[in-house]
């Protein structure tokens, strides 16, 4: 299987919002349509702080990946945080997320990204196995902590 990744553009907004809404229906958060649109639109417009890749066919994407970019002295340059990955329920279990998590780092490295980070749900063993199977490992000395602003 070869799953194509394509940067989403402004004309993909309706498709993206349907997918993000479906993702949030499963996992939260509960955001209004306006808040979702406000959060997603800059990614499609080319904001330098992040991007959204659609997974699979352009007309009927299988899912999406959202990345945020930052700078890390520890890793020697630009790093990315995988904010969300979503694969539609009807096509899960076919290795799509695995392939995405194996191919995405190659594309990011070619673009100069030095490290890719993600947070896996502590209570979901399947998510942790997926991450470890695709080369991610827990950082022993760090705990992801968040302060909403």
Secondary structure as UniProt FT lines:
FT   STRAND          5..7
FT   HELIX           10..12
FT   HELIX           13..27
FT   HELIX           33..44
FT   TURN            45..46
FT   TURN            48..49
FT   STRAND          50..55
FT   STRAND          63..72
FT   TURN            73..76
FT   STRAND          77..87
FT   HELIX           89..91
FT   TURN            92..93
FT   HELIX           96..110
FT   TURN            111..112
FT   STRAND          115..118
FT   TURN            122..123
FT   HELIX           125..133
FT   TURN            134..135
FT   TURN            140..141
//
